[in-house]
Amino acid sequence: MNISVGQKFWKERLALRMGVKNVLNVQQVQTQGGSTGAHSGNGTTTPISPGRNLFVQVAFQLAWN
């Protein structure tokens, strides 16, 4: 699950967005008939993410009239 919030400023030319990806910190999922190999986990789980990530995005719109 991902969550983000954003707001526009300065006549909607500047946008700021902040959020969290992988809020529940899911790092592995259960699998059936998993493969074996160096990067496949233990056969019943598969790694999908290194963990929770925080992010900030700043966008500025240039417009010439």
PQR file of N, CA, C, O and H, with PARSE charges and radii, in Angstrom:
ATOM      1  N   MET A   1       0.847  -1.156   0.000 -0.4000 1.5000
ATOM      2  CA  MET A   1       0.000   0.000   0.000 -0.0000 2.0000
ATOM      3  C   MET A   1       0.903   1.232   0.000  0.5500 1.7000
ATOM      4  O   MET A   1       1.891   1.295   0.731 -0.5500 1.4000
ATOM      5  N   ASN A   2       0.549   2.200  -0.824 -0.4000 1.5000
ATOM      6  CA  ASN A   2       1.271   3.463  -0.916 -0.0000 2.0000
ATOM      7  C   ASN A   2       0.352   4.598  -0.489  0.5500 1.7000
ATOM      8  O   ASN A   2      -0.854   4.552  -0.735 -0.5500 1.4000
ATOM      9  H   ASN A   2      -0.254   2.150  -1.418  0.4000 1.0000
ATOM     10  N   ILE A   3       0.915   5.612   0.147 -0.4000 1.5000
ATOM     11  CA  ILE A   3       0.151   6.797   0.559 -0.0000 2.0000
ATOM     12  C   ILE A   3       0.947   8.024   0.166  0.5500 1.7000
ATOM     13  O   ILE A   3       2.156   8.087   0.390 -0.5500 1.4000
ATOM     14  H   ILE A   3       1.894   5.649   0.347  0.4000 1.0000
ATOM     15  N   SER A   4       0.262   9.011  -0.429 -0.4000 1.5000
ATOM     16  CA  SER A   4       0.923  10.275  -0.737 -0.0000 2.0000
ATOM     17  C   SER A   4      -0.067  11.421  -0.609  0.5500 1.7000
ATOM     18  O   SER A   4      -1.273  11.243  -0.777 -0.5500 1.4000
ATOM     19  H   SER A   4      -0.720   8.959  -0.612  0.4000 1.0000
ATOM     20  N   VAL A   5       0.463  12.594  -0.310 -0.4000 1.5000
ATOM     21  CA  VAL A   5      -0.333  13.819  -0.226 -0.0000 2.0000
ATOM     22  C   VAL A   5       0.412  14.890  -1.002  0.5500 1.7000
ATOM     23  O   VAL A   5       1.641  14.889  -1.069 -0.5500 1.4000
ATOM     24  H   VAL A   5       1.443  12.739  -0.174  0.4000 1.0000
ATOM     25  N   GLY A   6      -0.351  15.805  -1.587 -0.4000 1.5000
ATOM     26  CA  GLY A   6       0.269  16.856  -2.372 -0.0000 2.0000
ATOM     27  C   GLY A   6      -0.484  18.163  -2.261  0.5500 1.7000
ATOM     28  O   GLY A   6      -1.654  18.205  -1.881 -0.5500 1.4000
ATOM     29  H   GLY A   6      -1.349  15.806  -1.533  0.4000 1.0000
ATOM     30  N   GLN A   7       0.217  19.227  -2.602 -0.4000 1.5000
ATOM     31  CA  GLN A   7      -0.366  20.559  -2.564 -0.0000 2.0000
ATOM     32  C   GLN A   7       0.293  21.401  -3.654  0.5500 1.7000
ATOM     33  O   GLN A   7       1.489  21.276  -3.917 -0.5500 1.4000
ATOM     34  H   GLN A   7       1.168  19.193  -2.911  0.4000 1.0000
ATOM     35  N   LYS A   8      -0.517  22.267  -4.288 -0.4000 1.5000
ATOM     36  CA  LYS A   8       0.008  23.192  -5.286 -0.0000 2.0000
ATOM     37  C   LYS A   8       0.069  24.587  -4.687  0.5500 1.7000
ATOM     38  O   LYS A   8      -0.789  24.983  -3.900 -0.5500 1.4000
ATOM     39  H   LYS A   8      -1.489  22.369  -4.074  0.4000 1.0000
ATOM     40  N   PHE A   9       1.105  25.322  -5.079 -0.4000 1.5000
ATOM     41  CA  PHE A   9       1.339  26.664  -4.574 -0.0000 2.0000
ATOM     42  C   PHE A   9       1.613  27.613  -5.738  0.5500 1.7000
ATOM     43  O   PHE A   9       1.798  27.181  -6.875 -0.5500 1.4000
ATOM     44  H   PHE A   9       1.802  24.999  -5.719  0.4000 1.0000
ATOM     45  N   TRP A  10       1.635  28.884  -5.443 -0.4000 1.5000
ATOM     46  CA  TRP A  10       2.067  29.938  -6.357 -0.0000 2.0000
ATOM     47  C   TRP A  10       1.382  29.830  -7.717  0.5500 1.7000
ATOM     48  O   TRP A  10       2.009  29.542  -8.736 -0.5500 1.4000
ATOM     49  H   TRP A  10       1.485  29.234  -4.519  0.4000 1.0000
ATOM     50  N   LYS A  11       0.064  30.075  -7.695 -0.4000 1.5000
ATOM     51  CA  LYS A  11      -0.780  30.020  -8.903 -0.0000 2.0000
ATOM     52  C   LYS A  11      -0.692  28.663  -9.595  0.5500 1.7000
ATOM     53  O   LYS A  11      -0.722  28.583 -10.823 -0.5500 1.4000
ATOM     54  H   LYS A  11      -0.446  30.309  -6.867  0.4000 1.0000
ATOM     55  N   GLU A  12      -0.584  27.610  -8.812 -0.4000 1.5000
ATOM     56  CA  GLU A  12      -0.512  26.221  -9.275 -0.0000 2.0000
ATOM     57  C   GLU A  12       0.681  25.934 -10.177  0.5500 1.7000
ATOM     58  O   GLU A  12       0.635  25.011 -10.991 -0.5500 1.4000
ATOM     59  H   GLU A  12      -0.560  27.675  -7.814  0.4000 1.0000
ATOM     60  N   ARG A  13       1.751  26.718 -10.039 -0.4000 1.5000
ATOM     61  CA  ARG A  13       2.974  26.453 -10.817 -0.0000 2.0000
ATOM     62  C   ARG A  13       3.961  25.574 -10.057  0.5500 1.7000
ATOM     63  O   ARG A  13       4.789  24.897 -10.666 -0.5500 1.4000
ATOM     64  H   ARG A  13       1.789  27.467  -9.378  0.4000 1.0000
ATOM     65  N   LEU A  14       3.873  25.583  -8.734 -0.4000 1.5000
ATOM     66  CA  LEU A  14       4.768  24.797  -7.903 -0.0000 2.0000
ATOM     67  C   LEU A  14       3.957  23.712  -7.201  0.5500 1.7000
ATOM     68  O   LEU A  14       2.971  24.008  -6.527 -0.5500 1.4000
ATOM     69  H   LEU A  14       3.200  26.133  -8.240  0.4000 1.0000
ATOM     70  N   ALA A  15       4.368  22.467  -7.359 -0.4000 1.5000
ATOM     71  CA  ALA A  15       3.658  21.341  -6.736 -0.0000 2.0000
ATOM     72  C   ALA A  15       4.615  20.591  -5.817  0.5500 1.7000
ATOM     73  O   ALA A  15       5.760  20.321  -6.180 -0.5500 1.4000
ATOM     74  H   ALA A  15       5.169  22.227  -7.907  0.4000 1.0000
ATOM     75  N   LEU A  16       4.132  20.261  -4.626 -0.4000 1.5000
ATOM     76  CA  LEU A  16       4.903  19.505  -3.654 -0.0000 2.0000
ATOM     77  C   LEU A  16       4.109  18.258  -3.293  0.5500 1.7000
ATOM     78  O   LEU A  16       2.925  18.349  -2.968 -0.5500 1.4000
ATOM     79  H   LEU A  16       3.202  20.481  -4.332  0.4000 1.0000
ATOM     80  N   ARG A  17       4.747  17.095  -3.348 -0.4000 1.5000
ATOM     81  CA  ARG A  17       4.098  15.828  -3.003 -0.0000 2.0000
ATOM     82  C   ARG A  17       5.049  15.047  -2.104  0.5500 1.7000
ATOM     83  O   ARG A  17       6.248  14.959  -2.370 -0.5500 1.4000
ATOM     84  H   ARG A  17       5.709  17.021  -3.613  0.4000 1.0000
ATOM     85  N   MET A  18       4.494  14.484  -1.035 -0.4000 1.5000
ATOM     86  CA  MET A  18       5.265  13.681  -0.091 -0.0000 2.0000
ATOM     87  C   MET A  18       4.512  12.382   0.149  0.5500 1.7000
ATOM     88  O   MET A  18       3.283  12.353   0.103 -0.5500 1.4000
ATOM     89  H   MET A  18       3.521  14.556  -0.819  0.4000 1.0000
ATOM     90  N   GLY A  19       5.248  11.311   0.405 -0.4000 1.5000
ATOM     91  CA  GLY A  19       4.548  10.056   0.637 -0.0000 2.0000
ATOM     92  C   GLY A  19       5.429   8.928   1.112  0.5500 1.7000
ATOM     93  O   GLY A  19       6.634   9.077   1.316 -0.5500 1.4000
ATOM     94  H   GLY A  19       6.247  11.334   0.442  0.4000 1.0000
ATOM     95  N   VAL A  20       4.779   7.794   1.280 -0.4000 1.5000
ATOM     96  CA  VAL A  20       5.436   6.566   1.716 -0.0000 2.0000
ATOM     97  C   VAL A  20       5.006   5.451   0.775  0.5500 1.7000
ATOM     98  O   VAL A  20       3.817   5.272   0.514 -0.5500 1.4000
ATOM     99  H   VAL A  20       3.800   7.673   1.114  0.4000 1.0000
ATOM    100  N   LYS A  21       5.973   4.710   0.273 -0.4000 1.5000
ATOM    101  CA  LYS A  21       5.695   3.526  -0.531 -0.0000 2.0000
ATOM    102  C   LYS A  21       5.933   2.301   0.351  0.5500 1.7000
ATOM    103  O   LYS A  21       6.864   2.275   1.156 -0.5500 1.4000
ATOM    104  H   LYS A  21       6.939   4.856   0.485  0.4000 1.0000
ATOM    105  N   ASN A  22       5.085   1.296   0.189 -0.4000 1.5000
ATOM    106  CA  ASN A  22       5.151   0.068   0.966 -0.0000 2.0000
ATOM    107  C   ASN A  22       4.953   0.369   2.450  0.5500 1.7000
ATOM    108  O   ASN A  22       5.784   0.003   3.281 -0.5500 1.4000
ATOM    109  H   ASN A  22       4.329   1.318  -0.465  0.4000 1.0000
ATOM    110  N   VAL A  23       3.849   1.036   2.777 -0.4000 1.5000
ATOM    111  CA  VAL A  23       3.534   1.456   4.147 -0.0000 2.0000
ATOM    112  C   VAL A  23       3.555   0.278   5.123  0.5500 1.7000
ATOM    113  O   VAL A  23       4.011   0.425   6.257 -0.5500 1.4000
ATOM    114  H   VAL A  23       3.174   1.334   2.102  0.4000 1.0000
ATOM    115  N   LEU A  24       3.079  -0.861   4.704 -0.4000 1.5000
ATOM    116  CA  LEU A  24       2.995  -2.024   5.590 -0.0000 2.0000
ATOM    117  C   LEU A  24       4.316  -2.793   5.687  0.5500 1.7000
ATOM    118  O   LEU A  24       4.392  -3.806   6.381 -0.5500 1.4000
ATOM    119  H   LEU A  24       2.709  -0.981   3.783  0.4000 1.0000
ATOM    120  N   ASN A  25       5.348  -2.319   4.999 -0.4000 1.5000
ATOM    121  CA  ASN A  25       6.690  -2.907   5.046 -0.0000 2.0000
ATOM    122  C   ASN A  25       6.699  -4.380   4.634  0.5500 1.7000
ATOM    123  O   ASN A  25       7.372  -5.195   5.266 -0.5500 1.4000
ATOM    124  H   ASN A  25       5.286  -1.496   4.434  0.4000 1.0000
ATOM    125  N   VAL A  26       5.964  -4.723   3.591 -0.4000 1.5000
ATOM    126  CA  VAL A  26       5.933  -6.093   3.071 -0.0000 2.0000
ATOM    127  C   VAL A  26       7.228  -6.323   2.294  0.5500 1.7000
ATOM    128  O   VAL A  26       7.530  -5.598   1.345 -0.5500 1.4000
ATOM    129  H   VAL A  26       5.417  -4.061   3.078  0.4000 1.0000
ATOM    130  N   GLN A  27       7.982  -7.332   2.704 -0.4000 1.5000
ATOM    131  CA  GLN A  27       9.254  -7.619   2.050 -0.0000 2.0000
ATOM    132  C   GLN A  27       9.246  -8.935   1.284  0.5500 1.7000
ATOM    133  O   GLN A  27      10.036  -9.119   0.358 -0.5500 1.4000
ATOM    134  H   GLN A  27       7.737  -7.920   3.474  0.4000 1.0000
ATOM    135  N   GLN A  28       8.353  -9.857   1.665 -0.4000 1.5000
ATOM    136  CA  GLN A  28       8.252 -11.143   0.988 -0.0000 2.0000
ATOM    137  C   GLN A  28       6.787 -11.533   0.878  0.5500 1.7000
ATOM    138  O   GLN A  28       5.966 -11.128   1.701 -0.5500 1.4000
ATOM    139  H   GLN A  28       7.711  -9.708   2.417  0.4000 1.0000
ATOM    140  N   VAL A  29       6.461 -12.325  -0.145 -0.4000 1.5000
ATOM    141  CA  VAL A  29       5.111 -12.852  -0.308 -0.0000 2.0000
ATOM    142  C   VAL A  29       5.174 -14.371  -0.391  0.5500 1.7000
ATOM    143  O   VAL A  29       6.172 -14.941  -0.832 -0.5500 1.4000
ATOM    144  H   VAL A  29       7.128 -12.654  -0.814  0.4000 1.0000
ATOM    145  N   GLN A  30       4.107 -15.009   0.035 -0.4000 1.5000
ATOM    146  CA  GLN A  30       4.015 -16.468  -0.030 -0.0000 2.0000
ATOM    147  C   GLN A  30       3.834 -16.903  -1.484  0.5500 1.7000
ATOM    148  O   GLN A  30       3.100 -16.264  -2.238 -0.5500 1.4000
ATOM    149  H   GLN A  30       3.296 -14.546   0.394  0.4000 1.0000
ATOM    150  N   THR A  31       4.493 -17.973  -1.871 -0.4000 1.5000
ATOM    151  CA  THR A  31       4.376 -18.496  -3.222 -0.0000 2.0000
ATOM    152  C   THR A  31       4.051 -19.982  -3.171  0.5500 1.7000
ATOM    153  O   THR A  31       4.236 -20.644  -2.150 -0.5500 1.4000
ATOM    154  H   THR A  31       5.089 -18.492  -1.258  0.4000 1.0000
ATOM    155  N   GLN A  32       3.565 -20.484  -4.290 -0.4000 1.5000
ATOM    156  CA  GLN A  32       3.326 -21.920  -4.429 -0.0000 2.0000
ATOM    157  C   GLN A  32       4.191 -22.421  -5.560  0.5500 1.7000
ATOM    158  O   GLN A  32       4.267 -21.789  -6.613 -0.5500 1.4000
ATOM    159  H   GLN A  32       3.415 -19.946  -5.120  0.4000 1.0000
ATOM    160  N   GLY A  33       4.835 -23.535  -5.358 -0.4000 1.5000
ATOM    161  CA  GLY A  33       5.674 -24.104  -6.408 -0.0000 2.0000
ATOM    162  C   GLY A  33       6.829 -23.203  -6.758  0.5500 1.7000
ATOM    163  O   GLY A  33       7.174 -23.060  -7.931 -0.5500 1.4000
ATOM    164  H   GLY A  33       4.773 -24.049  -4.502  0.4000 1.0000
ATOM    165  N   GLY A  34       7.429 -22.596  -5.765 -0.4000 1.5000
ATOM    166  CA  GLY A  34       8.520 -21.655  -5.991 -0.0000 2.0000
ATOM    167  C   GLY A  34       9.718 -22.285  -6.655  0.5500 1.7000
ATOM    168  O   GLY A  34       9.939 -23.491  -6.542 -0.5500 1.4000
ATOM    169  H   GLY A  34       7.149 -22.713  -4.812  0.4000 1.0000
ATOM    170  N   SER A  35      10.479 -21.488  -7.335 -0.4000 1.5000
ATOM    171  CA  SER A  35      11.683 -21.982  -8.001 -0.0000 2.0000
ATOM    172  C   SER A  35      12.837 -21.994  -7.013  0.5500 1.7000
ATOM    173  O   SER A  35      12.776 -21.361  -5.959 -0.5500 1.4000
ATOM    174  H   SER A  35      10.300 -20.508  -7.427  0.4000 1.0000
ATOM    175  N   THR A  36      13.877 -22.715  -7.362 -0.4000 1.5000
ATOM    176  CA  THR A  36      15.074 -22.746  -6.530 -0.0000 2.0000
ATOM    177  C   THR A  36      16.180 -22.057  -7.288  0.5500 1.7000
ATOM    178  O   THR A  36      16.267 -22.152  -8.512 -0.5500 1.4000
ATOM    179  H   THR A  36      13.926 -23.229  -8.218  0.4000 1.0000
ATOM    180  N   GLY A  37      17.008 -21.374  -6.563 -0.4000 1.5000
ATOM    181  CA  GLY A  37      18.118 -20.671  -7.181 -0.0000 2.0000
ATOM    182  C   GLY A  37      18.741 -19.719  -6.181  0.5500 1.7000
ATOM    183  O   GLY A  37      18.292 -19.623  -5.039 -0.5500 1.4000
ATOM    184  H   GLY A  37      16.936 -21.297  -5.569  0.4000 1.0000
ATOM    185  N   ALA A  38      19.756 -19.027  -6.603 -0.4000 1.5000
ATOM    186  CA  ALA A  38      20.508 -18.146  -5.714 -0.0000 2.0000
ATOM    187  C   ALA A  38      19.673 -16.988  -5.189  0.5500 1.7000
ATOM    188  O   ALA A  38      19.906 -16.543  -4.066 -0.5500 1.4000
ATOM    189  H   ALA A  38      20.121 -19.105  -7.531  0.4000 1.0000
ATOM    190  N   HIS A  39      18.708 -16.482  -5.954 -0.4000 1.5000
ATOM    191  CA  HIS A  39      17.945 -15.296  -5.563 -0.0000 2.0000
ATOM    192  C   HIS A  39      16.463 -15.579  -5.379  0.5500 1.7000
ATOM    193  O   HIS A  39      15.657 -14.653  -5.464 -0.5500 1.4000
ATOM    194  H   HIS A  39      18.519 -16.844  -6.866  0.4000 1.0000
ATOM    195  N   SER A  40      16.083 -16.795  -5.135 -0.4000 1.5000
ATOM    196  CA  SER A  40      14.666 -17.131  -5.106 -0.0000 2.0000
ATOM    197  C   SER A  40      14.077 -17.290  -3.706  0.5500 1.7000
ATOM    198  O   SER A  40      12.915 -17.678  -3.589 -0.5500 1.4000
ATOM    199  H   SER A  40      16.737 -17.548  -5.066  0.4000 1.0000
ATOM    200  N   GLY A  41      14.820 -17.010  -2.650 -0.4000 1.5000
ATOM    201  CA  GLY A  41      14.277 -17.173  -1.306 -0.0000 2.0000
ATOM    202  C   GLY A  41      14.357 -18.626  -0.866  0.5500 1.7000
ATOM    203  O   GLY A  41      15.223 -19.370  -1.327 -0.5500 1.4000
ATOM    204  H   GLY A  41      15.764 -16.694  -2.745  0.4000 1.0000
ATOM    205  N   ASN A  42      13.449 -19.037   0.032 -0.4000 1.5000
ATOM    206  CA  ASN A  42      13.521 -20.396   0.575 -0.0000 2.0000
ATOM    207  C   ASN A  42      12.554 -21.365  -0.097  0.5500 1.7000
ATOM    208  O   ASN A  42      12.407 -22.489   0.384 -0.5500 1.4000
ATOM    209  H   ASN A  42      12.746 -18.432   0.406  0.4000 1.0000
ATOM    210  N   GLY A  43      11.901 -20.991  -1.167 -0.4000 1.5000
ATOM    211  CA  GLY A  43      11.008 -21.894  -1.871 -0.0000 2.0000
ATOM    212  C   GLY A  43       9.536 -21.626  -1.575  0.5500 1.7000
ATOM    213  O   GLY A  43       8.684 -21.921  -2.412 -0.5500 1.4000
ATOM    214  H   GLY A  43      12.020 -20.078  -1.557  0.4000 1.0000
ATOM    215  N   THR A  44       9.216 -21.072  -0.401 -0.4000 1.5000
ATOM    216  CA  THR A  44       7.820 -20.774  -0.076 -0.0000 2.0000
ATOM    217  C   THR A  44       7.547 -19.274  -0.039  0.5500 1.7000
ATOM    218  O   THR A  44       6.386 -18.866  -0.001 -0.5500 1.4000
ATOM    219  H   THR A  44       9.908 -20.832   0.279  0.4000 1.0000
ATOM    220  N   THR A  45       8.582 -18.454  -0.050 -0.4000 1.5000
ATOM    221  CA  THR A  45       8.414 -17.000  -0.107 -0.0000 2.0000
ATOM    222  C   THR A  45       9.292 -16.420  -1.200  0.5500 1.7000
ATOM    223  O   THR A  45      10.322 -16.990  -1.559 -0.5500 1.4000
ATOM    224  H   THR A  45       9.524 -18.786  -0.081  0.4000 1.0000
ATOM    225  N   THR A  46       8.868 -15.279  -1.722 -0.4000 1.5000
ATOM    226  CA  THR A  46       9.631 -14.583  -2.749 -0.0000 2.0000
ATOM    227  C   THR A  46       9.867 -13.139  -2.304  0.5500 1.7000
ATOM    228  O   THR A  46       8.910 -12.445  -1.961 -0.5500 1.4000
ATOM    229  H   THR A  46       8.031 -14.816  -1.429  0.4000 1.0000
ATOM    230  N   PRO A  47      11.115 -12.671  -2.302 -0.5600 1.5000
ATOM    231  CA  PRO A  47      11.367 -11.282  -1.927  0.2800 2.0000
ATOM    232  C   PRO A  47      10.805 -10.336  -2.992  0.5500 1.7000
ATOM    233  O   PRO A  47      10.971 -10.577  -4.188 -0.5500 1.4000
ATOM    234  N   ILE A  48      10.139  -9.256  -2.557 -0.4000 1.5000
ATOM    235  CA  ILE A  48       9.557  -8.317  -3.517 -0.0000 2.0000
ATOM    236  C   ILE A  48       9.989  -6.877  -3.286  0.5500 1.7000
ATOM    237  O   ILE A  48       9.843  -6.045  -4.181 -0.5500 1.4000
ATOM    238  H   ILE A  48      10.004  -9.060  -1.586  0.4000 1.0000
ATOM    239  N   SER A  49      10.524  -6.559  -2.094 -0.4000 1.5000
ATOM    240  CA  SER A  49      10.851  -5.172  -1.793 -0.0000 2.0000
ATOM    241  C   SER A  49      11.899  -5.125  -0.688  0.5500 1.7000
ATOM    242  O   SER A  49      11.906  -5.980   0.197 -0.5500 1.4000
ATOM    243  H   SER A  49      10.644  -7.235  -1.367  0.4000 1.0000
ATOM    244  N   PRO A  50      12.791  -4.125  -0.735 -0.5600 1.5000
ATOM    245  CA  PRO A  50      13.760  -3.979   0.353  0.2800 2.0000
ATOM    246  C   PRO A  50      13.147  -3.371   1.613  0.5500 1.7000
ATOM    247  O   PRO A  50      13.790  -3.360   2.663 -0.5500 1.4000
ATOM    248  N   GLY A  51      11.919  -2.866   1.529 -0.4000 1.5000
ATOM    249  CA  GLY A  51      11.262  -2.292   2.704 -0.0000 2.0000
ATOM    250  C   GLY A  51      10.524  -1.015   2.377  0.5500 1.7000
ATOM    251  O   GLY A  51      10.205  -0.742   1.220 -0.5500 1.4000
ATOM    252  H   GLY A  51      11.396  -2.874   0.676  0.4000 1.0000
ATOM    253  N   ARG A  52      10.261  -0.251   3.389 -0.4000 1.5000
ATOM    254  CA  ARG A  52       9.496   0.998   3.288 -0.0000 2.0000
ATOM    255  C   ARG A  52      10.362   2.093   2.671  0.5500 1.7000
ATOM    256  O   ARG A  52      11.557   2.175   2.954 -0.5500 1.4000
ATOM    257  H   ARG A  52      10.519  -0.473   4.329  0.4000 1.0000
ATOM    258  N   ASN A  53       9.755   2.944   1.818 -0.4000 1.5000
ATOM    259  CA  ASN A  53      10.468   4.044   1.174 -0.0000 2.0000
ATOM    260  C   ASN A  53       9.704   5.343   1.367  0.5500 1.7000
ATOM    261  O   ASN A  53       8.491   5.391   1.167 -0.5500 1.4000
ATOM    262  H   ASN A  53       8.784   2.877   1.588  0.4000 1.0000
ATOM    263  N   LEU A  54      10.407   6.387   1.752 -0.4000 1.5000
ATOM    264  CA  LEU A  54       9.833   7.724   1.860 -0.0000 2.0000
ATOM    265  C   LEU A  54      10.265   8.518   0.639  0.5500 1.7000
ATOM    266  O   LEU A  54      11.372   8.326   0.136 -0.5500 1.4000
ATOM    267  H   LEU A  54      11.393   6.348   1.914  0.4000 1.0000
ATOM    268  N   PHE A  55       9.399   9.416   0.153 -0.4000 1.5000
ATOM    269  CA  PHE A  55       9.782  10.229  -0.992 -0.0000 2.0000
ATOM    270  C   PHE A  55       9.201  11.631  -0.899  0.5500 1.7000
ATOM    271  O   PHE A  55       8.179  11.854  -0.251 -0.5500 1.4000
ATOM    272  H   PHE A  55       8.500   9.572   0.561  0.4000 1.0000
ATOM    273  N   VAL A  56       9.868  12.567  -1.555 -0.4000 1.5000
ATOM    274  CA  VAL A  56       9.415  13.946  -1.693 -0.0000 2.0000
ATOM    275  C   VAL A  56       9.584  14.308  -3.161  0.5500 1.7000
ATOM    276  O   VAL A  56      10.641  14.067  -3.744 -0.5500 1.4000
ATOM    277  H   VAL A  56      10.699  12.386  -2.081  0.4000 1.0000
ATOM    278  N   GLN A  57       8.550  14.884  -3.757 -0.4000 1.5000
ATOM    279  CA  GLN A  57       8.603  15.299  -5.159 -0.0000 2.0000
ATOM    280  C   GLN A  57       8.278  16.786  -5.234  0.5500 1.7000
ATOM    281  O   GLN A  57       7.290  17.245  -4.662 -0.5500 1.4000
ATOM    282  H   GLN A  57       7.692  15.079  -3.283  0.4000 1.0000
ATOM    283  N   VAL A  58       9.110  17.523  -5.938 -0.4000 1.5000
ATOM    284  CA  VAL A  58       8.873  18.945  -6.172 -0.0000 2.0000
ATOM    285  C   VAL A  58       8.835  19.145  -7.679  0.5500 1.7000
ATOM    286  O   VAL A  58       9.748  18.726  -8.390 -0.5500 1.4000
ATOM    287  H   VAL A  58       9.912  17.150  -6.403  0.4000 1.0000
ATOM    288  N   ALA A  59       7.777  19.785  -8.162 -0.4000 1.5000
ATOM    289  CA  ALA A  59       7.633  20.038  -9.601 -0.0000 2.0000
ATOM    290  C   ALA A  59       7.326  21.515  -9.816  0.5500 1.7000
ATOM    291  O   ALA A  59       6.512  22.102  -9.103 -0.5500 1.4000
ATOM    292  H   ALA A  59       7.036  20.125  -7.584  0.4000 1.0000
ATOM    293  N   PHE A  60       7.980  22.102 -10.796 -0.4000 1.5000
ATOM    294  CA  PHE A  60       7.762  23.500 -11.131 -0.0000 2.0000
ATOM    295  C   PHE A  60       7.369  23.584 -12.591  0.5500 1.7000
ATOM    296  O   PHE A  60       8.063  23.047 -13.454 -0.5500 1.4000
ATOM    297  H   PHE A  60       8.642  21.625 -11.375  0.4000 1.0000
ATOM    298  N   GLN A  61       6.264  24.252 -12.876 -0.4000 1.5000
ATOM    299  CA  GLN A  61       5.774  24.356 -14.244 -0.0000 2.0000
ATOM    300  C   GLN A  61       6.226  25.687 -14.842  0.5500 1.7000
ATOM    301  O   GLN A  61       5.919  26.754 -14.311 -0.5500 1.4000
ATOM    302  H   GLN A  61       5.700  24.688 -12.175  0.4000 1.0000
ATOM    303  N   LEU A  62       6.960  25.610 -15.954 -0.4000 1.5000
ATOM    304  CA  LEU A  62       7.378  26.793 -16.689 -0.0000 2.0000
ATOM    305  C   LEU A  62       6.371  27.057 -17.784  0.5500 1.7000
ATOM    306  O   LEU A  62       6.049  26.163 -18.566 -0.5500 1.4000
ATOM    307  H   LEU A  62       7.209  24.743 -16.385  0.4000 1.0000
ATOM    308  N   ALA A  63       5.876  28.266 -17.845 -0.4000 1.5000
ATOM    309  CA  ALA A  63       4.895  28.608 -18.890 -0.0000 2.0000
ATOM    310  C   ALA A  63       5.189  29.992 -19.412  0.5500 1.7000
ATOM    311  O   ALA A  63       5.398  30.932 -18.645 -0.5500 1.4000
ATOM    312  H   ALA A  63       6.137  28.992 -17.209  0.4000 1.0000
ATOM    313  N   TRP A  64       5.204  30.107 -20.723 -0.4000 1.5000
ATOM    314  CA  TRP A  64       5.380  31.395 -21.379 -0.0000 2.0000
ATOM    315  C   TRP A  64       4.123  31.711 -22.151  0.5500 1.7000
ATOM    316  O   TRP A  64       3.654  30.903 -22.953 -0.5500 1.4000
ATOM    317  H   TRP A  64       5.035  29.344 -21.346  0.4000 1.0000
ATOM    318  N   ASN A  65       3.583  32.876 -21.913 -0.4000 1.5000
ATOM    319  CA  ASN A  65       2.364  33.288 -22.636 -0.0000 2.0000
ATOM    320  C   ASN A  65       2.679  34.343 -23.657  0.5500 1.7000
ATOM    321  O   ASN A  65       1.782  34.810 -24.359 -0.5500 1.4000
ATOM    322  H   ASN A  65       3.964  33.533 -21.262  0.4000 1.0000
TER
END
